[in-house]
Amino acid sequence: MDEAQIRLTQVVFREVNQRIAEITRSQREPASGFVCECGQPSCNSVIDLPLVEYEAVRRGEVFIAATGHCVEGVDRLAETRDGYDLVAQV
């Protein structure tokens, strides 16, 4: 898969997660399962996060990815957290 397709998939997964956050907020739920934004279309990993943590991460320019899902040559590992990684585009 080429770099452009991976980046497009990351953006689509981020949009999905933004909708999940909106629904979670409207239902007054404290947490939800967010999809991995690694950019691999076949990935079906879910990352359970408190809504406030997701929103704090979203303020940065990073993607939420399942642990170890950093795509070499496209992303760089920005931070490892409990249960997930933050990756930034190269």
N, C-alpha and C positions, 0 to 999 in steps of 0.2 A: 504494500500500500504506500502511496506517495505522501509526502509531507503535507501537501495542500489538503488532501482528503482527511488526514488525521486532525489537522487544525479545524477543519469544518465540522468534523464529528465532535470535537471538544466543545465548540460553540453551541452546537445543537444540544448536547448533554447538559451544558450549563443552563440553557433556556428551559429544559425540562426541569432541572432542579429549582429554578426560580419559580416555576409554576407549583412545584411540590411545596416550596416554602410559603407561597401565597395561600394554598389550600390549608396547610398546617396552621398558619396564622389565623385564618378565618374560622377554623374549627377549634381554635384555642387549645391546640395540642402543644405540649412542651418539646416534642422531638418528632423526628420522622426518619424514614430511610431515603437517602439520596443516592442517585445513580453515580457510578464512577465516571469521572470526566477524563479518562485516560486517552480517549480518542480512537480506541480500537472498537470498530463497530460490533464485533462479536462479544465484547465484554458485557457481562450481566451482573457484575458485582454491585452490591448495595452497601452503603456506609451509613450506619445509624448514628445520627448526631442530634444533640439538642438544637433547637431552632436558633437560639441566641449564638451558639458557636458557629453554625452555618453562616449566619448573617455577618458575624465578625470576620470570618474568612473571606466572604464574598466582597468585602470592602477592598481587598487587595487584588493584585493582578495575577492571581494564581488559580490553578484548577485543583479540585479535590479528586484524589485518585486513591484507589485501594492500594494497600502497602505493596510495593514492588512493581507497580504499573507505570512507572516513568518510562516513556518511549525514548530510547536512546537516539540522539541526533535531532530530536524534535523538542524535547523538554530537558530541563535540568531539575534535579531534586532540590527544592527550596527548603523543605522542613519535613521531618518525620514526627508525627504525633501518634497518640495512642489509638491505633486501629486504622490509620490512614496516612497518606502522604500529601503534601502540597507540592505541586509541580508548576514550574514557570516555563513559558516558551523560550527557546534559545534565541 
